């Protein structure tokens, strides 16, 4: 299993926050690694990727492939970077990692977290959205949240990277949402999220994440997510973790409301013609017990003023006008649907 | 025979698809081994595609298929894995049960001891909050709720003690847009809608959705213009598999007519590979058995008679002819 050993070595010997695995063109069988602006770039040709899989596959089909050894651990890592949702391998990896931790200690587990978070932020589209890998990362997050804040910071950076390399990454966004919901991520992370949302108006996962993040940062923690956190803490195979307490009411509704309005006004200002961002903000407003009428009035006023401006240009059919008309239609549909729905 | 009276410019390439499905096992490339962990699901997709086209027995004889399914029995867990030597998992277990059932509703290869072990395995996956994990690893997802409930229903082992908390959990997964996510508070997704609505239907509790209008609107909005295909979430590209996940959910509500069916049909037919058969996610992409199955299942939901298909059951994703033979769970009010 020479190739997975090489990949393991490249990942764990670098201290970079960002480590990006990707497929590269070419015919040779080798793993190329280089630092670029402080980021580690790891390239594998398709041939290398398949050869790595083959080496691990041969080991898996050998006699002792479930014994708790480093070789078995490496084999599972090889499978996890080449196949997604391989439930037998993931369960075996989970068991073997816990057994090897007893032997090798916390450093071993921290290297494991480095590797899994690198996989999750790779450009391998089936790996960076793997539900079971993100589920594994939740378990590790419970462990490191208090004890290793620097490691947590890197893991979260990589989760944001995953959201950027994979459009509408359902499971990456779901992981980050859970981090907000249990109180691991706070106001500064919301600012990072809002910047990403602004760059990705069509990304429904990011906007939906903002909906939950606004509520969580405002104090409304999810009972379900807290329960899940505490279950994972209780079942920890590593060290003991304190349970978290749910907060089931918004402690600062005015702050949340002002953020919702700020985001809504920004969308109107840039004349966003995609409906999803507006809908998530309107629903966030309703969730904190507010009326969406204020937001809908803002939308209606903006639509009227843009239509007037378009009218004063004598019905020009230029692309700018067409785009502005689309914007007005989105606002009017929004007003119609939301007002009708209540 | 190619179906000729289509409303669109594309014909349904039945013979090519049959050939495509039966040749799946002969392409032992890297991709074949890379997908070893999906083999039981893959076999179910192939069997369902052929059964829906009403050509199963002639093209995929029962003996070898049943032999493969039973070779995936994991005695340690008391369930089916995806491939020999793999651990039992709820996803491969449901696929195995569906395959055995499609061939013979009596499932004679499953003796009473195995049935009992299967029931024990599935019930053991249920958590205190009613949710289900997929296996011993412990991931929770409404996908696993559906597969567990469907499996228990097939085995005739569903009870109110299992169903009631399972559905209470599912109802917590409904979002502000009327749609459902994988756990409470997670993003709405069309495939999760199917698993949640399917679960409600299996447990005869659809009435818990007091008003399905908001959800049906959300599902209808999944139709993307101008292609006519469905996406799984807003702003995403259309994909043939959602022809099943979305349309089956609407069919359960009796609202298939809320979408433009001829446009959807045209989209599915445009995703066929004209040379080698099979259906892809979008036109001109690489075909695979998953999209082939759900494309054909979607066409059956649209108009099974015109295609000479068997009618498909929108709750169980098997021919209705098969599902009518096992007892559906009915609540006594």
Contacts between the chains, C-beta under 8 A, distances in Angstrom:
chain1	res1	chain2	res2	distance
A	50	B	30	4.9
A	53	B	30	7.1
A	53	B	33	7.6
A	53	B	34	6.2
A	54	B	30	7.5
A	54	B	33	7.9
A	57	B	33	5.9
A	61	B	85	7.7
A	82	B	34	6.6
A	83	B	34	5.8
A	83	B	35	7.6
A	83	B	36	8.0
A	83	B	37	6.1
A	85	B	37	7.0
A	85	B	38	7.8
A	86	B	37	4.1
A	87	B	37	6.8
A	87	B	82	7.8
A	87	B	86	7.8
A	87	B	87	6.8
A	87	B	89	4.8
A	87	B	91	7.6
A	87	B	134	6.4
A	87	B	135	5.6
A	87	B	137	6.5
A	88	B	37	6.6
A	88	B	81	6.6
A	88	B	82	7.6
A	88	B	85	7.9
A	88	B	86	4.3
A	88	B	87	4.4
A	88	B	89	7.6
A	89	B	37	7.3
A	90	B	137	5.6
A	91	B	87	6.0
A	91	B	135	6.2
A	91	B	136	5.7
A	91	B	137	4.2
A	92	B	87	8.0
A	94	B	137	5.9
A	131	B	139	6.6
A	131	B	141	6.9
A	131	B	182	7.8
A	132	B	137	6.9
A	132	B	139	5.6
A	135	B	137	7.7
A	135	B	138	7.7
A	135	B	139	4.3
A	168	B	233	6.4
A	168	B	235	7.0
A	168	B	236	6.0
A	170	B	187	6.1
A	170	B	189	6.5
A	170	B	233	7.6
A	173	B	187	6.7
A	174	B	182	7.1
A	174	B	186	5.2
A	174	B	187	6.7
A	177	B	185	7.0
A	177	B	186	6.9
A	177	B	187	7.9
A	181	B	185	6.5
A	202	B	235	4.2
A	203	B	235	7.3
A	204	B	187	7.1
A	204	B	233	5.1
A	204	B	234	4.8
A	204	B	235	5.3
A	204	B	236	7.3
A	205	B	187	5.9
A	205	B	233	7.8
A	208	B	187	4.5
A	208	B	188	7.7
A	209	B	187	7.8
A	212	B	185	6.2
A	222	B	184	6.9
A	222	B	185	4.9
A	224	B	129	7.8
A	224	B	172	6.8
A	224	B	183	6.4
A	224	B	184	4.1
A	224	B	185	6.2
A	225	B	185	6.6
A	227	B	129	7.1
A	228	B	140	7.5
A	228	B	183	7.7
A	235	B	138	7.6
A	274	B	235	6.8
A	275	B	234	7.4
A	276	B	234	4.9
A	276	B	235	6.0
A	279	B	177	7.4
A	283	B	176	4.3
A	283	B	177	7.5
A	286	B	176	7.4
A	287	B	176	7.0
A	341	B	214	7.3
